[in-house]
Amino acid sequence: MSAPISAASRPRRRLAAALGMLLFALLAAGCANSTDDGPVWRAGETGGSTGGSTGAGTPAGAKQSAQPAEPRKSVSLAATGDVIMGNAPSRLPANGGKGFFDDVKAALKADLVMGNLEEPLTEDTGAGKCGPNATACYQFRAPPGYAAHLRSAGFQLLNQANNHGYDYGQQGYENTQSALEAHGLKHTGAPGEITVVEVKGVKIAVLGFSSYPWSNSLTDLDAARKVVTLATEQADLVVVQVHMGAEGAEKTRVKPGTEMFYGENRGDPVRFSRAVIDAGADLVIGHGPHVLRGMEFYKGRLIAYSLGNFAGGGRSLNPTGRLGWGGVLKVSLAADGSFVEGEFTSTAMNSVGRPAIDRQHRGLGLVREVSRADFPKTGARLDEDGRITAPAGG
């Protein structure tokens, strides 16, 4: 039981109670007159300034509380260089190709995953480009069912604009498209083909270019600009896949001018890449030389001049030295096309052409070196973990 309250103490308790009620009423009135747009002052809080009052009971220098900025909506894009799973009928991977990409699946995760498919997926059409007595001629194909391995790896879109797209003629080319579509995969690269994919509410157009007639032209810059401009009218972002540049272990450097290979015009990589960005492209992904090349920023857009060899099942691609190095490029772009972040993960083919993460990071070391050497002012900066940033003013 509590002690009784003395008569002398009761007036003091009543006075304290009355003062408490008055303070509560004043605070309640202040809250009722405040607005959602202005600051609300609570008992015990002080203003944000020591400079006195500006009237209306608001301390000088007080600012409205800022709303947290919403993060920019962005989408992540992953891409690889050349992909060959094997060469039918005799040079195919073990287990029918099952698990061929297992070691690199984690690196490929992104909102949109793309690769350069360097072989038809078809049965023998009887229209192979190499005759029975041909030398120094290379033609590739894998069974149509191998599209399932691409899907399992995480690929969503494959580029056909390259020098092996027509290894088994038009029928082989069309069979490849059917095989990809049967496994829910998209394709790009045919003349005038603008492949639009929507992810996270952002429309992405992907186009393929090469120096061959079964694709958009690498060498006709006016035509290239026109198809890119058309793509900008259909999508928020435009990605260019392009098979460009001369081939060989020593072809890691990018120089101004046209590159030739066995008498073929393999384009002017710098001029082409900058032309399509001028026309509205937001990312350029190169492949073709069979080696990694440097990266640069142009008008805030990233150009990867070659992602090298990613997979060459059955030793379809030479896995030795620099020819065996590739990588996964992952780039996040805002819905307006601006660069948000990027990273490069080194890969390497084993002795039978299967891709694996390269824990020696040899490809990353090469890309860092040639990016700075070939593009001192505009070259992409890659740190030791493969994170990509633009140069100052890039």
SEDRENPA-778978 format. One record per residue (C-alpha): x, y, z. Coordinates in steps of 0.02 Angstrom, whole numbers, plus 50000, padded with zeros to 5 digits. Layout:
<nodes>
XYZ...
</nodes>
This chain:
<nodes>
500005000050000500665017549957500935030750089499505043350113499725060550035499835074550164498675089350156500135101050130500755091749977499095090749886499105108849819500835106149745500265090149657498715099049588499805113349524501015101249440499565092049360498825108349297500485113849221500675096749138498955098149058499365115648995501015109748917500115095248832498795106948760500125118748691501075104448608499475097248534499015114148461500735115748382500605098648300498865102548234499505118448148501005110048068500995103947887501695088247809502895099047709503715107647856504765101347999503915095748160504785101148318504635089848471504955093048654506795092148692507355095348510508385110348458508475119248293509815116448162510575133748188511295143848330510875160048244509255163748337507465164348275506745170048110505005171748179503505160048180504425149548309505605141348179507465141748219508555150648092509355139347962508115124947990507855114647830506475103247777506935084947791507505078747619506675063447544507935049447507508385049147322507685034247229509025023047154509125023746965508275009146879509604998846793509774982146703511264970546702511944963546539513204949246527514134944846368515484932946307516554931046154516584915946037515594900546086515854883546003515244868146097516014855245980516094849745800514934835845743515014821845710516664816545791517294830945898515934833246026516144835046215515914820746336514194816546405513354823946254513874841146312512954840146478513784851346607514894859546477514644876846553514504871946736516084880846794515554897646723513684897646758513824908846911514814921946815513484922646680512054927846793511244944146735509594951246676510104947946495511474935446449512214935646273513524925746178514274925146005513754908145934515184903645818514364888245742512704882545669511604870845771511054859045634511204841945559512274840645403511344850045266512524844345129513024862445102514604863445206515764877145146517344866345150517564853845008518254836345039520024841444991520004858845067521484864745171521504879045295519604878945292518604877845452516774873645468515854869545628514174862945683513394855445838511784845345852510204855945868509884848846041511444857646104510384873346118509814865746282511584867546351511584886046308509934888246397510544878446549512094889346559511004904946571511154911746394509604920646331510164928046165511454922246037512274932045897512414923945725513324938345639515034930345617516084921145489515384903945537513534908245532513344900845358514534885945376513104874645321512224886845208510574895745225509704879945285510974877645423510744895845474508864894045483509014877445573510044886345705508684899245731507384885545749508454876045874508704891645979506864896245975506374878446024507324880946187506664898346223508224907446161508264922946054509444926645910510084941745817511224946145672510214944245512510114959645398508864971845470508534960645620508194970645778507914958945924507014967246068507014959846242506104967546390506814965546565506254974946721505154985746612506634991346506506644987246320508344981946253508684980546066510144969446012510874969845836512254959445757513544965645630514934957445530515784959045362514734945045285513124946345183512074936245307512194950045436512074968845457513584976745375515124981045475515904990445329514415000845269514355013945405512865023145333511835007045334512445003145510511905020245572510185018145495509805001345577510425007745745509325023145728507835011845693508255001845848508245017545956506445020245904505955002945966506885001446130507605010846278509335003346260510294997646105511684984546113512794981045964513604963945943514984964845812516214952445737517664963445687519554963945673520944952845608521294936045692522814929245781523734927545946524664943745911523084953945870522754960546045523044978845999521774990945928522425003645804521515016145693521125010145518520414995345423520974977945473521194964445340521304945645361521624933545218521054947145097519434950445193518954967645253518654965045439518144983045467518864998045555518414993645736518655011045810517735020245673516305007745670516065007445858516035026245875514875027945726513545016545801513675025545969513435042145878511865034245803511185029345974512005013046031512315011646219513534996946223514674988946092515224970846117516594965045999517284947945956518184940045809520074941545834520074925945948521024936046078520524948746208520694967146166520544983346261519004993146314518665011646303517285024046342516615035146204515305048146249515005038746411514665022246322515765006946341516604998346193517354981046221518384978246064518524959346085518014947146221519114933346150518754914746148517504908646276517234890446227517964879146093517334861646124518294847446042519764859446023518784868545888519704884045948521524884145996521634884146188523484888146201524194904546266523194920346239522044911146118521364901546267520904916946368519184924846370518004932446493516264937346547515884955846533514484961646646513814979346630512384988146717511555002146619510245014546675508645015546574509335030946486510865021146428512105028646549513435017446624513125012446806514444999246841515384984946759516534970446792517594958146694517844940046749519294930646671518974913646594520084900946507519774885546401520474869046460521384856746346519754851246263519024868746248517854868746397517704885846482518194888446664518494903046779520324908146766520894910546944522554917246881521604931946804522704931946650521374939146537521014953246658522854957546663522914958446474521344969146458521984981246590523644982846499523004985546323521574996946375522815009346447524085007046307522865008846161521725022046240522765032546361521385045446386519795035546353520275017946405519195009046533519995007446705519924989946778520494986546956521254970447021519514963247052518944967046875517814981646919517644993746773517575012546787517685026546661519255037346657519125055046722518115064546594517705048246501
</nodes>
